[in-house]
């Protein structure tokens, strides 16, 4: 379910005043949950998008009608793509993938022919701040390197690279060529 910005703000306000019975998660105040014996619904609010997850079509329709009675919105149907993540449902399981995001990133930086490796990072690799650029010319050379998108991948769908990405993130403010080679 996707809405206008007015709808997202209206949803937050409706849920905060608890008129729909939702409770905000302690861990993320933009995720709301409704649990009753007859309904289980989770709504995620991201800027002007609403994602509605439920265990039944009736619950989905009920919540959609309630929200639509408060503000203008458009139902875009089942979730397929959001925030660089592809979603698919098979046999009741929700699958997430960032294959398109990764392919686009590789294409953008002319790395389509990059070789895959079995481990996310060479364990013998030693990286230090001494390898960081030391002058404006060196920093300028590293300016457009796609170093930060790795964090989004590790957080969203690639927990297998999280340790390596977290290690590399200590150089996020000023990565050098050797840091970039390690990232690749």
Secondary structure, DSSP 8 states (H G I E B T S, - for coil): -EE-HHHHHHHHHHHHTTTT--EE-SS-TTEEEEE-SS-EEEEEEETTEEEEEES-HHHHHHHHHHHHHHS-EE---S--EETTEEEEEETTEEEEE-HHHHHHHHHHTT-TT----SSSS-TT----GGGS--SHHHHHHHTT---THHHHHHHHT-GGGHHHHHHHHTTTTS--HHHHHHH-
